[in-house]
Amino acid sequence: MRVLLAGFLVLAAVMPLWAFQPTSWEVHYRFEAQGHLVLATEGQLERIPFQVKNEQSYEQYSFHWHTRPSSLCFYEQCRANLTIAKSSQQLSLPGPRRLVCVQTVQGQVVHYRPEGPLTRQELDLLHLPGHPHAWSLLLEQAPRSWKLHQKWTPKGEALAALLALDAVGQWQVSCQAEKLSPQLKLVLQGTLEGAILGVETQIELKGTVLVDPETQEVVEAELRFQEKRSVGHVGPGLDAQARLHLQRRPLQRPRRLAALVPPKQFVSPSPYTLRLEHREPSWGISFQHDRRWHVVQSDAKQIVLRLIDRGELVAQCNIRPVADPQAKFSLGHWKSAISSALKEHFGQWVEPPRRVKLRENYEALHLVAQGQVQGLPILWHYWIVRHPQGRQVLVLFTLEEKLSERFGNADRLLVYTLRLLPAQPVPEPDQTASDATDTPTRR
């Protein structure tokens, strides 16, 4: 209850009233997938068997915020079992983080916490195909009155939301009424080509949907599909079969969400609410970043992220501790170290190196170098962040110079929110030079 009341205080601080008639639901959701992950290893494709099961039970309070479908969801259960080859892992949504907002924004289903950032792992637990908001988006395009065996073709954006894709390019998918009462039974089937995180995917699907004819709300749905996805910059390819089942039961009044209803004020998605949090406990670091960044490595040696914008790899970020506790925190020292590390790739300093005051007495040095790697003009943004007690972290952003406008200030949020936990042994010495010439490979 303390968590709910805290959430209410946050929700009550931001925006005006919802419109339209709200509804309450008890929701049960199950997603299962199995097949092979496809990895590109030394020029060869490697297939690794995997299996995943995700189960969710939650209370959903649905309403409209400025005509946008919106929900407050409290998760009684949200857990997944993931098996890759012979290794298994169990994931779950922590108890204090079970209050989640959902909103349909420009044809996409967006999950976020009103009280602080999600982690990427938590977002992956929540953002799956077949969410109630996605089914509603699909049904908004349906005929107002159905006839038996009548067919219609959903729009690409509705199919993208339904399958949790970024976009759908070509599709041959139809929806047909097989039964009109007491519930409307629809059959959805076909094939499509789409994109997710900049890679192509092909999907063949078939499903059934039961709809309340009065409210036009989905009460039950089952969807089966086969997917073949190419290998990407931030994830493996897929050759898999999946099945999901959604069941919704209307409630007369909210139960676990009673303390938050009616939500007279609502937190809408914004760069602040949509940020993600990453923690690496092995050497005590945490930071926040926007959703375009994807962590591809996180261990005791370093953290590596890649920035995917509109399907294209824009930049890479490498973060590692500065091993020498006596390393100088001076612009002169780091100008010399960086130019030596870049060697023949170094061209010039793009802007005057500067010293930056951060929050909570943290400080940072920011140096931007320009040069070339294999004929490509490259920018290196070096940030050296220092804890008030002296610990230092090197944060390096690498990008092609022509992508600097799209990169914008993507480094600022990450650097300005970086925090170091109580010091732990640093496993490896600093290797500034090894990552100084890292250049993202673009498709």
SULMO-V677631 format. One record per pair of residues at least 12 apart in sequence whose ideal C-beta (glycine too) atoms are under 6 Angstrom apart, sorted by the first residue. I is the first residue (numbers start at 0). GAP is how many residues later the second one is. Records with the same first field share a line. If there is no record, write none. Layout:
I=GAP, GAP
This chain:
2=93
3=255
4=254
6=92, 107, 108
7=251, 252
9=104, 105
10=103, 252, 254, 256
11=253
13=251, 253
14=250, 251, 253
16=247
17=45, 46, 47
18=45
19=44
21=41
22=39
23=37, 227, 230
24=35, 223, 225
25=223, 225
26=31, 33, 221
27=29, 219
28=27, 217
29=25, 215
30=23, 97, 213
31=21, 211
32=19, 207, 209
33=17
34=204, 205, 206
35=13, 203
36=13, 199
37=193, 198, 199
38=197
39=191
47=37
49=34
50=32
51=30
52=28
53=26
55=22
56=19, 20
57=15, 17
58=15, 197, 198
59=13
60=193, 196, 200
64=201
67=35, 36
68=35, 64, 67
69=33
70=31
71=185, 188
72=27, 29
73=24, 25, 182, 183
74=18, 23
77=15, 47
78=13
79=45
92=32
100=13
101=31
102=166
103=29
104=164
106=50, 54
108=22, 24, 25, 52
109=159
110=15, 16
111=157, 161, 162
113=153
116=158, 159, 160, 171
117=158
118=158
119=156
126=37
128=34, 35, 115
129=93, 114, 116
133=27, 28
134=83
136=21, 24
137=16, 20, 24
138=77
140=13, 14, 17
145=31
147=29, 32
149=27
150=23, 25
151=23
152=21
153=19
155=12, 15
158=12, 33
164=29, 31
165=29, 30
166=28
167=24, 26
168=24
169=23
170=21
171=18, 19
172=17, 19
173=16
174=13
182=27
183=27, 29
184=25
185=23
186=21
187=19
188=17
190=13
194=116
196=35, 37, 111
197=34, 110, 113
198=31, 33
199=30
200=26, 28
201=26
202=22, 24
203=22
204=20
205=18
206=15, 16
207=14
208=12
218=29
219=27
220=25
221=23
222=21
223=19
224=17
225=15
226=13
232=73, 80
233=60, 62, 72
273=17
274=13
275=13, 15
277=17
279=18, 23
281=18
282=17, 38, 141
283=136, 137, 140
284=135
285=133
286=127, 130, 131
287=129
288=125
291=15, 16, 17
292=12, 14
293=12
299=127
300=127
301=18
302=16
303=14
304=12
306=103
308=97
312=127, 129
313=89, 92, 93
314=82, 84, 92
315=82, 122, 124
316=80
317=78, 117
318=76
319=74
320=72, 105
321=70, 72, 108
322=103, 106, 107
326=65
328=57
330=22, 34
333=31, 50
336=95
337=44
340=91, 92, 95
341=29, 94
344=26, 28, 92
345=25
346=23, 24
347=22
349=18, 20
350=17
352=14
353=12
357=58
360=27
362=23
363=19, 21
364=19
365=17
366=15
367=13
372=64, 66
375=24
376=24
377=61
378=20, 22, 25
379=18
380=16, 30
381=14
382=12, 32
384=33
386=33
390=29
394=20
395=39
396=14
397=40
